[in-house]
Amino acid sequence: MDILDSLRQAPSAELYRLYLAIGQMLDDPRRILEVRQRLHLGMAVSYIGDNPLGPPSQGTVVELRHAQAIVQDSLSRRRWALPYAAIVPDGT
């Protein structure tokens, strides 16, 4: 059984507890800074988009904000405000 199967069988209250814990970890300023320091404008990145289980999308960093980066998708040219946790700098 993989982790997704285990999560599907978990009680809703336990999933919510996990959701809150993960949210706090992702919002940790040190974690945000760790990713943000490795990014620069014009940098090519991969990012986790709408399908968390699908392959990462490709884009370019066009703006760096306090808790999000604006990334322009390479295929659609649409811009997305993404939390830093969703971004994977290429080459890492």
C-alpha positions in Angstrom: 0.0 0.0 0.0 1.4 3.4 -0.9 1.1 6.6 1.0 -1.9 7.9 -1.0 -3.8 4.7 -0.3 -3.1 5.1 3.4 -4.2 8.8 3.3 -7.4 7.8 1.6 -8.3 5.5 4.4 -7.3 7.9 7.2 -10.1 9.6 9.2 -10.9 13.2 8.1 -9.8 14.6 11.5 -6.3 13.1 11.1 -6.0 14.4 7.6 -6.9 17.8 8.8 -4.3 17.6 11.6 -1.7 16.6 9.0 -2.9 19.5 6.7 -2.3 22.0 9.5 1.1 20.6 10.4 2.3 20.6 6.8 0.9 24.2 6.2 2.9 25.4 9.2 6.1 23.8 7.9 5.7 25.2 4.4 5.0 28.7 5.9 8.2 28.6 8.0 10.2 31.8 7.0 13.4 29.8 7.1 12.1 27.3 4.5 10.8 30.2 2.3 14.1 32.0 2.5 16.0 28.8 1.6 14.2 28.6 -1.7 13.9 32.3 -2.4 17.7 32.8 -2.0 18.3 30.4 -4.8 16.0 32.1 -7.3 16.6 35.2 -9.5 14.5 37.0 -12.1 14.6 35.3 -15.5 15.6 31.9 -14.0 14.2 28.8 -15.5 12.4 26.6 -12.9 10.2 23.6 -12.6 7.1 23.9 -10.5 4.3 21.8 -9.1 1.1 22.9 -10.8 -2.5 21.9 -10.6 -1.8 18.2 -10.8 0.4 17.3 -7.8 1.0 13.8 -9.0 1.8 14.8 -12.6 5.2 15.9 -13.9 6.4 19.4 -12.9 5.6 22.2 -15.3 8.3 24.5 -16.7 8.5 28.3 -16.4 10.5 31.4 -15.8 10.6 33.5 -12.6 9.3 37.0 -13.4 8.8 38.4 -9.9 9.8 37.6 -6.4 7.3 38.5 -3.6 7.4 38.0 0.1 5.8 34.6 0.2 5.3 33.8 -3.5 7.1 33.9 -6.8 5.4 34.9 -10.0 6.3 32.3 -12.7 5.4 32.5 -16.4 4.6 29.1 -17.8 6.8 28.1 -20.7 4.0 26.6 -22.8 0.9 28.7 -22.0 2.7 32.0 -21.2 0.3 32.4 -18.3 1.6 33.8 -15.0 1.1 32.0 -11.8 1.6 33.2 -8.2 3.2 30.2 -6.6 4.3 29.5 -3.0 8.0 29.0 -2.8 7.5 25.4 -1.8 6.0 24.6 -5.2 9.2 25.8 -7.1 12.1 23.5 -8.0 15.0 25.5 -9.4 16.3 23.7 -12.5 19.5 21.9 -12.0 18.8 20.9 -8.3 
